[in-house]
Amino acid sequence: MRRVNIKTSLIFWDIVTFIVVFISTYLMFEVVIKNIISNSSNSDFYEKLDSIEAEYFNSFSYLENKETLVYFDYIDDILNYSVASGINKVKYDDSIFVILTDIEGMEIKSGKKSDPNFLVKIDNALRDKIKTYASHIPLTLPQEEYNSIINRSQNEEDKNYLKGLFTINSKNVYELSRIPNINDRNRYFQILEGRAYKADNNISFQIEFNNQEYVVIIEYAKHGILTKSEKEVTYPIFIVADLSSDFFYLINKVRNTFLGILLFVFLLVVIIKLITTSKITKEIGSISKIISQEGENIRTQGLVRKKVKEIHTDFSETSTLFDSYANLHQRLNTLGEIVSGISDKELLTAVLMDSNSILDPHEEEMTVLFLDIKGFTTLTEKYQEKVFTIVNSIWVEVENVVEGNYGKINKYIGDACLIIFQEKRGTNNSSFYALKSAILILERVGQLQKELEIEFNFRVGLDFGKIVYGKTGTENNYELGVIGDTVNTAARLEAINKQYKTNLLMTETVVNKTKKQLKSLNPHLSFYKVDKVRPKGKKEPKELYTILGNNGKQSRFIGSSSYLSNNSLNNIQNIMDSFTNGISLWKTYYEAKDKKAKSEAHRLAINKWKSTLKQIKQAYLIEELPTMEKYISRIITINELEEYKANKDKWFKKDNHEIQEPSEDWIKYGYIEIEK
């Protein structure tokens, strides 16, 4: 959207306002005031005309009462006298008075106030126009108005008269069919208004006499003149006329003076406003520049300056604007400090800087650590409203460890959190720092239990791989999210720690990236293979590992407070090997075509798993093996497993157990599908 300069905009609207006021004033003078003055002048015209008419009437009355005087011999004198009286009564020097008659030799009598002998030239066309004006019958009538007059007519004679007076044209408008006379005038107004004609003082006309424009009133004389034959009466037409320039002189003078003053005041206001506007726009420009610089700092650095640059202001509005900016700046600083504590800092910076390289979903290699607080339900039930204080204290410790090892907590999910370690974030081996963080967090559990006086632990899942990283959610609610198999695997590993009785599980991918550096953390630590399984929906298996600490005589899984003898560790490895051999025998059974061979293979597979189960039971008599319950659940039937969970001691004393056959899918790929 195109925007205009505020100074230009203000001047533009000043000009528009002036034009509107100018036109309105002009129209007011031309339409309203001119009409008022015209009506006033018309009234003055009619007063003069009435005065002239009275003298004219008295003259003819006197003449008619004198039998000794020849009537027709004095008509010319009376008309001349009336013209002389008329031009003496008109207002301006160039005003004229005219009498039109149908008497031969006396057709036009005229004079001007400044020139009594002034002769008005009137041709036949102009004479017809004057006669029409004198009748005050409209030249045209719309069809609706004509029909209305016809309907108001009292008799057929009047209707026929009107039909003869007007004819309809091709545009369905009625127009005069002849030049009307005084009789037409009287009858028309009798039909129209039901009374004798009465002059309307508001009616005037504009006519050109001798190539000059005049404002005129035209009326038939009330007193007629007998013709020479004394059989007919003719009615003279009186015309009082002022030059248009004289008639509207006063109003034009007032109008022009007013508009001149208006223009002067406008120019003065514009100059003052230009000076004021320049100062205002300069101050606004300074404030705008500061705000723009602040925006640029946010865009390029993701932060605002700590101090506000002061500017001088002369206007209360710009001073208020600057104070508002300063207050906003302070709030932004405060908000930045708050948001940085409750929001993803990388997301906040990326949004402020409009960094598409971070916000746009993109593929990236990283290590994902999924962590869950073990025993959270018990904590909630026991400590209720205090549980948030406890959990927040735990998260502080986790965050300190993670941030100290180039990691970032991507998301809190109740009693769990998703942590990512990016390859490009300060290190080329994110898996090492993820593993280091997991070990440090698990090793801090004992100290935290003492400080918080609670019982809890962590479960951790680790995996490395390519994930999609970027802005996810809606425009009103979004975050920097991670999506991919690596995230899903880390979450599943965290969950199945429960099944293996471990606190940390990782994939062989993480192990391969960190096995050369593990001893740098602690020479007594080593990777321990827990199982080999297939991720859900995948065909290729993954080896699962945890960390084993060994002091030379005994060992413990990382995060556990229980130790295992070296002999028990050997037993676990032997049991795992025996279980794997059993899977191979089951595969032989499923692949056998011959009935006898299939039966033999089935017997060998059953016996192998019975043997494996026996090994587990014998090892358990010496020492409980934390990871072995998972193998028990895979060998025995569901009913047997329920019995085992209900009473372990009783179950271990049994001699015979129900063995379940592995699923076809398990046998086909050689490894069971990982479960959550």
N, C-alpha and C positions, 0 to 999 in steps of 0.2 A: 504494500500500500504506500503510495507516494505521500510524503509529508512536506508541509510548507514551513518556511521560516515564520516565527511568531510575529516579528516586526512587520513583515510583508502581509501576514494574515490580518493583523490589527488595522493597518493602513487600508487594505482591501475592503474590510468590512466598514471602516469609516466612510470610504468613498461610496460603497453601496448604500449605507445609511443616508448619506447626504443626497444621493440621487433619488432615493425613495422619498425623503422629506421634501426635496426640491420639486419632484413631480407631483407629490400630494398637495404641496402648497400652490403650485401652478394650477392644478385641477380645481382646488378649492376656490381660487380666485375666478377661474374661467367658468366653472359650473355653478358653484353655490353663491359666491359673493356677486359675481356678474349678474346672476339671475335675480338676486335681491335688488341690486341697483337698477337692473333693467325694469323690474316691476315698479320700482319707485319712479323711474323716469317715465314709464308708460302712464302711470297715474298722473304725473305732471303733464304729459302730452294731452291726456283726455280732459284735464281741467282747462287747459288752454283751448282745446277744441270746443268744449262746452261754452266757453266764454265767447269764442268767435261765432259759434252756432246761435247763441242768444242775440248777438248784434245782427246777424244775418236774418234771423227770424223776425226781429223787431222791424227791420227795414222793410221786409216784404209785407208784414202785417199793416204797416203804415201805408204802403203803396196800395194794397188791396182795398183799404178803407177810403181812399181818395178817388171819387168817381171822375173828378176833373182831370186827373193825371192819366197819361197813356202808359199802361202797365209795362208793355214790352220795351218802351223807350228807356226805362230806368233800370232794366235788369243788368245791363252791362256795368252801369255805375255801382250797383249794389255788389256785384261780384268783385269789381275792382276794389271797392271799399273793404269788402271782407278779406281780400288778399292782403291789403295794406294793414288791416287790423291784425291779421294772422302773423305776418312777418315781424310786426312790432312786438308780438307776444312770445315768439320763439326764443330759445335760450342763447344760441351761439350765433356768431357773425355769419357762419356758412350754413346755418339752418335755413330751410326753405319751407314755404307754404304753397300748396297747389290745389286748385279747384278744377275738376274735370266735369264737363257737361256734354250733353248730346245736342246742344243748341248750336246751330250753324253760326260760325263766326266767333263763337265764345267757347270753343272746345277746351282750351287750356288757358287757365289764368294762373300765373305763378309769380313768385318773387323771393328774393333772399334778403335776410336782415341787413346784410352789408350792401346789397344791390337790389333795390325794389323793382328794377326792370329786368331782373334775371329771368331768362326764359328757359323753362325745362322742356327738353325734347322728348316727346313720347310718341312712339310709332304705334301701329295698330296692335302688334303683338304685345307690347308693354301695356297698352290700354286694356286689352282683354285680361291680362294678368291682374291689373289693378282692380278691374271690375270683379274678377273672381275673388280676390282678397277682400274686397269691400263687402261681398256677400257673406263672408266667414263660413261658407259651406266648404267642407274639406274637398280637396281635389280627388282623393281616392278614399274608398272604404273597403276594409277587409270583408270577405263574404259573411263572416259570423256577425260583424257589427251591422252590416246592411240588413241581414235577415232579422236581427233583433229590432231594428227600427221599423221594418215592414210589419213585424208581429205586433208592435205597439200601436200601429196605425188604427184609427177608430173606424174607418170606412173604406170601401173599395175605391172611392174617388182619390183618397190620399195615397193608397197603395199604387194606383195607376199613375198618379203624379210622380211618385218616387221612381217608378219603373221607367218613366219618360225622362227623368232628370239624370239617372245613372244608367250606364251600360257596363256589362261585364266583359273583361278582356280575356286574352288567352291564358293569363296567369291566375284566373279565377278571382280577380280583384275588380271591384266596381269603381268606375271613374266617371267624372262629369261628362255628359253627352253634349252640353252646350255651355255658353257663357251665361251664368246666372245673373239675375238683376235683383233689385230691392224686393220685388214681389216674391221671387223664389226664396230670398232670405227669410222673409217674414213667414211664409208658409212652412218652410223647412223646420224653422225653430218652433213653430206652433205644433207641428207633428212630433218633433223630437222631444220638446220639453213641456208641451201643453200650455204654453204661454207666449205672449208677444216677445219679439226679440229684444234683448238687453245687451248692451256692449260689454265685453269682457276686458277690463282694464289691463289684464296681463298679456294680451295678445299684441305682438308687433311683428313686423316683417322686415326683411332686408332686400332692398331694391337698388339697382344701379341707375342713377340719373346722370346724364352727361358724362359717362365714364367714371363716375365716382360712386362709392358704396355708401348707402344711407340706411339708417334704421328708421322705419316709418310706422305710423299708425294710419289706417285707412278706414273711413266710415262714410256711409251715405248720410246726406243732410236729412234732418228730421222734417224739414219743410220743403215741399216740391215747388217747381216753377211751371207755370202754364206756358204751353207753346203758343206760337202766333195764332194757331187755329182755335186756341182755347178749348180744345177738345181733349188734350192729353196733358199729363203732368210728368215732368222729368225731374229726377232727383240728382242734384250735383253730388260728386264725391269729393270729400275734403281729405287732404293729405298733409300731415305734419311730419317733417323729416329732418333728422340731424345726421351729419356725417358720422360714420362709424367711429372714426378717430376721435371726434368730439364726444360722442355718446359714451365711449368707453375710456375717455382720457383719464379720468380720476382713478378708475380701478386699475388701469394699466400703470399709472404712475405709482400708486400704492404698491401694486404687485412688484414692479421692478425695483422699487426702493427696498421692499422687504427681502426680495431675493438677493439683492446686492449685500444687504446687511448679513443675511444668512451665509452667503459665500465668504464674507470677511471673517465672521465668527468661526466658520468651519476651518478656514485656512489657519487661523490663530490656534484653534484647538489641535489641528493636525501637527503644527510645529511644536506645541507644548508636549503633545503625546509622543512625537518622534523622539524628543529629548528624553522624556521619561521612559519610553519603551526601550531606548538604547541602553539606559542604565540598568533597567530591569533585566533585559536579555543578556547583558554582560554578566550580571550577577548569577542569573540562571545558568548561563554558559559555564561559568566557573564551577558552580555546584555540579553541573552535568559532567564536566571534565573529571572532577574528583571521583564521581560515581563510576564513570567509564573506566578510570584507572583502577578503581577497586574491583570492578567486574573483570578487568584483564588479569589482575592478580589472582582472582578466584579461578579464572579459566586456565591460567598457565601454571599456578602454584597450588591451587586448591585451598587457599587461605586468604584471610583479610589482614590488612595492616593493623598493628596494635594501636597506633595513634591516628587521630583525625587531623588533617591539614586545615588550619583556620583560614577563613576568608572574610573580608569586610563587606557588610551589607548595609544599605541605607533604607531599605523598605522592610516593613514588618512582615510582609508575606514571604519575601525571600529569606529573611532571618528565620522565620518559622520553618520554611522548607529546609534550610541548612540544619537547624536544630533537630528536625525530624530525621534528616540523614545521619547526623551524629548519634542520635538515639538508636537508629536502625543499625548503625555500625557497631555500637556497643552491644546491642542485642545479638548481632551476627557473631561477634566474638564469643559471647556467652553461649549462644546456640552451638557454635562450632565446638566449644569445650564439652558441652553436654552431649551433642550428637556423636562426637568422637568416642564417647564412653559407652554409648548404647547402640551404635551402628557400625557396620562394616566400614572401617576407615578407607579401605581401598575403593569400596563402592562410593562412599561419600566424595572422595577425591576425584574419582572417575566421572561422576555426575557433574560436579562443579567445573571440572576441566573439559567436560564434554568429550571424553576420551573414548572413541569408538573401538580402539584397539583392545580396551579392557571390557567395555560394555557389550560389544557384539559377540555373540556366541562363537567360540573358536576352540579348536582342538589343542590340548596341551598335555604334556607328560607331567605327572606328579604322583606323590605317594599320599594315599588316603588313610587316615587313622580314625576309626570309629570307636568311641569310648562311651561306656555306660556305667552308672553307679550301681554296683551290686548291693542288693538289700535295701533299695530305695523305698519299697512298699512298707517294710518294717519301720524305717525311719519316719515315714509319713504318719503311720499309725501311732508311733510312740511320741513323736515331738510335735505333731500337728502344725500349729501356726509358726512354730520356730524352725520348721523344716527349711523354709526359704533362706533364713540366716545361715543355716548349716550348709546348704547346697551352695550358696553364694561364696562361702568361705572355701569350699572345695574347688569351685571354679576359679577362684583367684589363684590358688596354687597351680592348677592345671594351666591357666593362661600364662603365668610367669615362666613355667617350664617351656611351653610351646613357643612363646615369643622369643625366648632366649635361644631357640634352636631353629630360627627362620621359618617357623610354622605360623599358621593363622587359623583361629577358630572360625569356621565358615558359618556354622549354624548351631544354636542350642535347641535341643528337642526334649524339653522336660528334664529327665534325669540322664540324658545322653547328649553328646555333642559330636559334630562332624568337624574334623580337623584336616586341613590340607597342607602339604609341604610341596611347594612348587620348585621345579628344577632350576628355574632362572632366578629364584629369590635368594641370592647370596650364596648359593652352593650348586654344585653340579651333581650332587648325590643326595637327593631329597630323602631317599630311603634310610640312609644312615641317621640323619637327624630325626626322622620320624621314629625309628627304632630306639634311638637314644632317649627321646622324649618319653616313649612308652615305658622304658625301663626306669627312668627317673621318677615318673608319676607313680608307677607301681611300688617303687622302693620308698616313696614318701607316705604310703598308706599308714604304716605303723606310727609314725610321728604325728600324722593328722588325727589318728584315732585317740591318741593321748591328749592332744591339744583341744579337740572338740568333744572328747569324752563320749564317743560313739563307736559303734561297730559297723564297718562297711568295707567295701573293697571295689576294685574296678574290673571290668572286662574290656579287653582291647582287641580289635581286629585291624590288621594291616595288609594293604595290597598296593602294588605299583602298576601303573599303566597309563594309557591315553584316555583322557576324559574330555567331555565338552564343558567348557567353562565360560560363563558370561551371564548377562542380565536375563533373569527369568521371572515370570509373574505377569501382572497387569500393570498398566501405566499408573494406577493408583496404589499398587502394593507389589513391590518387586525387590529382588535381592540378587547378589552374585551367587549363582548356584552352580553345582557340579552334577553332571549326569553321565552315567556310563557303567560298564560291567565292573570296573575297578571299585566304584562306590558301592555297588550292590554286593560285591564279594566281601569287602571290608565289613559291611554291616552284617552279613551272614556269619562271618568268622567271629565277630563279637558275640553274636547270639549263641553259636554252638559251643562256645567255651563252657556253657553249662553242662553240655553232654560229655565233654572230655575232662571236666573238673579242672580246667585250666583258667588262667587269667589273661593270657596273651596267645593269640594265634595269628600266624602270618603265612603268606604263600611262599613258594620256593623262589618266586621272582624277587621278593624282598631279600630273601636269604642270599641269593646269588649276587645281589648288589652290595651286600654289607658284610659278607663272611670274612673278608680280608681286614675289616676295620673293627670287628666285634671285640677282639682282644684288647684294642686300645681303650675300650671303655672299662673293661675288667677282665684280667687274664683268666679268671675262674669261670667265665661265662662261655657257654657253647650252645649251638643250635641243636634242638632235639626234635626228630621227626615224630609227629603224633599220628598221622594217618595220610592216606592218599585217596582223594575223593574227586567226584566230578561236580563242578558248579551247576546249579539248576539250569536246565535247558542246554547244557554243553556236552560235547562228546569227549573232549580231552580232559584228562584228570589233572588235579593240582595236588602237590604234596603240601601238607600242613605242618608247620613247625611252631615250636615255642622256644623259650630260652630256659636253659638249665644251668643252675649254679652249683658248683661242686667244690667242696673244701678238702677233697682227698679221700674222705671216708664215707661221706654221704652227700646226697644232692637234694635240691628242691627246685620246683618249677617257679619261675619268676612270678612274684606276687603272692606266693603261697607261704604260709608259716610252717607247713609240715615238711619234714625231710624224708627222703627215701634212701635206703641203703643201696650201695652199688650192686648188690646181689639182686635186689628188686628191679633195678633198672635193666639188668640182664634178662630177668624173667619177662619183663614187659616186651623186650625186643624179640625174645624167643616166641612169645605168644603171638606177636604181630606177624612173624615169619610163618608160624603154623597156620594162622588165619589166611594169609595170602596163598599158601599152598592148598588150603581147603577150597578157595575160590577157583584155583586151577583145576581141581578134581571135579568141581561142579560144572565147569565149562566142558570138561571131557564127557560128562554125563549128558549134557544137553546136545552135544555134537554127535554122540554115538548113534549109529543107524541100526546096528544089529541089536535085537532084543536082549540077547544074553549079555552082550558087551555093555549095553545100557544099564542092565540090572547090576552088573558087577561094579560099574563106575558109580552108580548110586550108592551102593554099599560102602565103597571106599570113601566117598565124599561125606556120608553121614558119620562114618567112624572117625574121619579126620576132624570133623567139627566137635564130635564128642571128646576126642583127645584134646583138642584145643580148649574146650570148656573145662576139662579136668585139670589142665595146666593152670588155667585161671584160678580155679578153686584152690589148688594146692598153693599157689603163690599168695592168695588172699589169706590163707591160714597163717602165713608168716607175717605179711604186712599188706595193708590195704593199698591197692594200686589205683590211683585216681583216674587214669585214662581207660581202664579196662571195662568199665560199665558199658561203654559204647559197644564193645565187641560182644558182650553178653547179650545186649538187646538185638544184635544182628543174627545171633546164632539160634536163640530159643524162640518159641512161638509167643504170641501176644499173651495167652493165658499164663504161660510160664513166667513171662516178664511181670505180670501183675502180681503173681505169687512172690516173685523175687522182691518187688518193691514193698509188699505188705510185711514180709518177715524174712530178712536176709539170712539170719542165723539158721532158721529152719530150712530154707532153700539150699544153703550150702551143705546141709547134712544129707540131702537126697542123693540117691545113687543113680536114678534114671530121670532123664529130662526129655521133653518134647522138642525135637530139632525142626526148625523151619527151613524150607528150601529158599534160596535167594531168588529174587525176581529175574525174569528173562532179560530185562533191560540191564540189570546189574551184571549178569553173566556176560551179556553181549559185549559190553564195553570194559568189563574187568573190574570196575570200581562202582561203588554205590554213589548215588546222586546226593550231593550235600543237602542237608535239611536245615531249616531255620529253627 
